Amino acid sequence: MFEDADPIAEAVTVLKSRGHTVEPDDDFENWRVDGGDWLTAGDVLAWAIVLGLNGGVGRLQ
């Protein structure tokens, strides 16, 4: 991905590509993954990292 790309958008894209349902709130500040509780954008990024979908900021695969 591009160096200046939004890491949250990248995390959402990767999670979706791996079969997760990801939906934002009206302001795109909180996200619901697989129908669970609302998560902050930072939580979504952290979850992508923990799941091994991201090697760190700017390193989504």
C-alpha positions in Angstrom: 0.0 0.0 0.0 1.0 3.6 -0.3 3.2 5.2 2.5 0.7 8.0 3.1 -2.4 5.8 3.0 -4.7 5.9 6.0 -3.8 3.0 8.3 -7.4 2.6 9.5 -8.8 2.4 6.0 -6.1 -0.2 5.2 -7.0 -2.2 8.3 -10.7 -2.2 7.4 -9.9 -3.3 3.8 -7.7 -6.1 5.0 -10.3 -7.3 7.6 -13.0 -7.3 4.9 -10.8 -9.2 2.5 -10.3 -11.9 5.1 -14.1 -12.4 5.5 -14.9 -10.1 8.4 -17.9 -7.8 8.3 -16.8 -4.2 9.1 -19.2 -1.3 9.3 -18.6 2.3 10.4 -20.9 4.5 12.5 -22.3 7.6 10.8 -19.1 9.6 11.5 -16.6 6.9 10.7 -15.1 7.2 14.2 -16.3 3.9 15.5 -16.5 0.5 13.8 -18.5 -2.7 14.3 -16.7 -5.9 13.4 -18.7 -9.1 12.8 -21.7 -7.5 14.5 -19.8 -7.1 17.9 -19.5 -4.1 20.1 -18.5 -0.7 18.7 -14.7 -0.3 18.5 -12.7 2.9 18.1 -10.6 3.3 14.9 -7.5 2.6 17.0 -9.0 -0.6 18.3 -9.7 -1.8 14.7 -6.1 -1.1 13.8 -4.9 -2.9 16.9 -7.1 -5.9 16.1 -5.7 -6.1 12.6 -2.2 -6.1 14.1 -3.1 -8.7 16.7 -4.7 -11.0 14.1 -1.4 -10.9 12.1 -3.0 -9.0 9.2 -0.8 -6.1 9.8 2.9 -5.9 10.6 2.6 -2.4 11.9 1.6 1.0 10.6 2.0 1.2 6.8 2.8 -2.5 6.6 -0.6 -4.1 6.0 -0.4 -7.1 3.7 
